[in-house]
């Protein structure tokens, strides 16, 4: 798994590559939480274009980030989700709390 964070227009961008599963859930959580603390921003956009698999640990760590971000008054969103990951998001109910955008540009314009 590769996780790259950056700031753009007051939004923390998190670009994820690989599988988001139990083997990398802690690293993902620590990386995102650290970036949130350093940046001081409230809104987070996950680019999941290069994520081809997510398991319950991955869903759990995303839900935990949602709780943290919403507790700060922020919005958690995602873009470019692969069909197989999107299906898991739908089945798990994550789409009820995470706003999806077609592109990073569209998301940044709306956040």
N, C-alpha and C positions, 0 to 999 in steps of 0.2 A: 504494500500500500504506500502511496505517495500522497502527502497532504501539503498543499501550498496555500498560505494565507496572504492576503493583501488588502489594502484599504482603497476604496474608490467612492467618492461622493458621500462620505460618512457611513459607508456600509462595509462590513467585514465580508470579503469574498473568500470562500473556502473551496478550493478546487481539489477534488478527490479523485484518485486513480487507483483502480484495483478492486479487491473485494472488501466490503465493510462487514466483517464478521467477528466472532468472539476472539480471534487471534489479534485483531488490531483495534478493538473497541476502546481499550484503555488509552492507547496512543492517540486515537482520534479525539477522545474526550479531553485529554490533557492539552493537546495542541490547540483545539478550539477554545477551551477555557482560558488558556494562557494568552492567546491572541485577543480574546475579548477583554481581559484585564489590562493588557498593554495598550489597546487602542481606545478604550473608553466608549466605544460605539454601542448602540443598542440593536441595530438591525444586522441580520446575517443572511447572506445568500450563498447557498450550497450549489456549486456546479457539479452535477453528478454524471456528466457525459461519459466519463471513463470508468464508471462503476458498473460492473457487470453482474454483481451478486451482492445480496444483503440478507443476513439472517436475523434471528430474534435479538441477538446481542447488538447488532447494528441498528435495528429499529429502536431498541431500548436506549442506546446512547443518543440517537437523534431526539427521542422523546425527552430525555434529560436535558438536552441543549434547549429544546423548546421551552421547557419549564423555566430554565434559567433566563432565557432571553425575554420571555413574556413577563417574567417577574421584574425585569428591568424596564418594562414598558415598550419593548422592542417587537419587531416582526421577524419571523423566521420564514424564509422562502427558498425555493429550489428552482433550478433550471436544467434543461437538457437531460431529463431522466430517460434512461434506456427502457424499452417496453417491458422487459422482464422485471425490472426494479419497480417500474410504475405499477405493475400489477400487484406487487407485494404491498406497495404504499396504499393502493385502493383497498385490498383485502384487510389490511391492518387498521384502516381508519385514519392513517396519517394525513390523508388529503383533506380531512376536515379541519386540520390545524395548520397545515403548511400550504402557503400560497405557491402555486406553480406558474412559471413564466416560460415562454418559448425561447427567450434569449436573455443573456446577461444585460444587454442594452435595454430591453423592455423592462426588466426588473428594476434596474437603476433609475429609470425614468419614473417608475411608480412608487418607489420607496422614498 
